[in-house]
Amino acid sequence: MYILKEKLFAKIEELEPKMVQTLCDLVAIPAISPADGGVGEFHKAEYLIKKLKELGLCDVSTYALPDPKAAGGERPNLVVRFPGRTKRRLWIVAHMDVVPEGERSLWHTDPFKAEIKDGRIYGRGTSDNGQELVASLYALCALKELGVTPEYEVCLAFVADEEMGSEYGICHLLKKGLFAGNDLVVVPDMGNENADFVEVAEKSVCWMEFTVEGKQVHGSTPHLGNNACRAANALSVALDEALHAAFPERDGLFDPPESTFEPTRRRANVANINTVPGREVFSFDCRVLPSVPLEEVTKIVDAEVKKAKEKFKVEITYKFPQMEQAAAPTKESDDVVRTLLAALAEVYPGMKPKIGGVGGATCGAFFRRAGIPAAVWCQEIDCAHMPNEHIEIKHMLNEAKVFGLMMMGK
Ligand SMILES: [Zn+2]
């Protein structure tokens, strides 16, 4: 295995110029969602199909949903399959779509013309998620060129629509029944520069918006109206206290380890000081540990709203603009995590990765909800969606080595 590892690493290093070129090519084919004013993934998929053929990876399937606003009238997802020693599958899921460039004047380079400088590549989509797409592709290519049969059937998925909800992407592939419960799924779409964070869990996301209605009057005659601001203030504090009191659980997987219930947006009410507001709209952003059912959270909300209505004689309505129960975490003992950690130990000797959860849903969540253990990991600079998005070429090579070792069942 040691010799094979050395050969794999040398092969990946040899492939560096091709990897760099491929990523630069991809930057020039943005694949922005039609909902964001782009044409979708059709052209990028076309380029990749050609590239895959060139690299001798010929088992490529396209799974597309129609989208009349997209180039080609569809939103393609590509799946590259490569047979392994066993029938068990290892998936590496990277997304083709990118976000728009944003404010152009903040870019020092053309966002859609890659520039290589000081071991870095600049351009929209280099980091999110081109680096990982290219790393997974050339990891497989390296194994193929070395004539090594992977341990697992390797499935590379280059998916659509990650940035706008994954309906045309991962969700479509899941509905198609492409994945099985014993598959190993890696979604390399979130990580840090040190490569030492493996995401296996997320908190439930629950957004709440409350509208409190009283009666607006002049500030000198508050007794003639009903001050919605006072009722909203009281309700906001009551919710804050009641929710924290009801859910004190802690889980060391997460940072912070407890559920969070944050009062956030407050809509503007009246323009002047001497008006008693008749209407207040405010929100909470709650990130709840997966062990807490969200119905329990809404029960507390119901009770506090009822109390505030009675006490202040106001109307209170509320809604949940987002409410997503978190899936059960992927376990540290699951094969995908074990295989990933073993590979990380080879590529980053001495590193102690943290296995943990995050406050909001990543694409790993779609798989976990479907009962498929998934790990989210990559090595990247924190610059996704920002101007001057870029990668370190050495991170891309490291990722390819990790993916290559995982394919070999290391
Ligand atoms: Zn991404």
Residues whose N, C-alpha, C, O or C-beta is under 5 A from the ligand:
A	BS01	ZN	D128 N129 D189
